Amino acid sequence: MRKPWIVGVLLAAVLLGACGDPASGPGPQAAPPAKVPRASVTTQQRAPASASPSAAPVKAEAPTVLYLGDSLAMEAQQVLGAELRRGLRATYTSAPYSGTTLCDYLEGTGERSLVPDADKAAALVRRLRPDFVVLQFWGNAWGYTPCMDGITHDAAPQRYFERYAADMKRLADQIAGAGEARIVWVLQGPDPITPDRVRRVNALYAERAAASGELVADAGRAVSAAGARYSWVQYLPCTAYERAHGGYCTQPGRDRTALHRDDDYLHFCLAPTTSTPKPCPVRSPGILRIAQEITRVIREHP
């Protein structure tokens, strides 16, 4: 039986930091999340003979992909890299920081940011010259990062959405000014506490992409029930791939798989949380589904 909401909410906030909503309880305001190592380029690799559903005939020129984001990107970064290398022979770099939001990756934020200057989006684009920059942000809603200037969804929802839209534009403009990368905005999955916030943040991503020629990867749909895009679920029916690969269909007797742990409604890693943010160390169906959708979008937009 699922534990009471407040237990999952507080554990998610305290252990992994900075991806939830203010309505879920007090955020970890006292200390920032642990820093992660600087980004390092993952060299291009040839796809192995046995490929996942992400594999397909590869473009003549393999893409270079940069992946930035918060704790959802932190936990998914190795799986996405594996899918991109396997399916597209991509050269891949990830530089996620748990607890962050869009403004943390803006140049000019200085000490008010949780991301060091060398790993700002524009700095990485200038250095790596990627073809795609994948941005996956849940939308820090409780003012955890200083660059949000204390604006929270709970206290001032309209200001929060206005600020979020402004930061999207600033970040996209800085990326465009640094190179020729195409942005991929990753849409997020359902939030059981404030579902409308995620719906509106996703709408901002989609509107921005439609107006600018950028891309959207609706990874959130891959972790939502059919016909119920914004209704949170802990389990979904197993896919054919999950049934065929051990550990991905977590309850084969019931033909369903777990997206979330009982103690964390937000993240998709099925391993226990740790005090130091790191990539997910175990097979987690939700992470794989997200990575496959991002890979599909990049494959289909050469």
Secondary structure, 3 states (H helix, E strand, C coil): CCCCHHHHHHHHHHHHCCCCCHHHCCCCCCCCCCCCCCCEEECCCCCCCCCCCCCCCCCCCCCEEEEEECHHHHHHHHHHHHHHHHHHCCEEEECCCCCCCHHHHCCCCHHHCCCCHHHCHHHHHHHHCCCEEEEECCCCCCCCCHHHCCCCCCCCHHHHHHHHHHHHHHHHHHHHHHCCCEEEEECCCCCCCCHHHHHHHHHHHHHHHHHHCCEEECHHHHCCECCECCCCCCEEECCHHHHHCCCCCCEHHHCEEECCCCCCCCCCCCCCCCCCCCCCCCCCHHHHHHHHHHHHHHHCCC
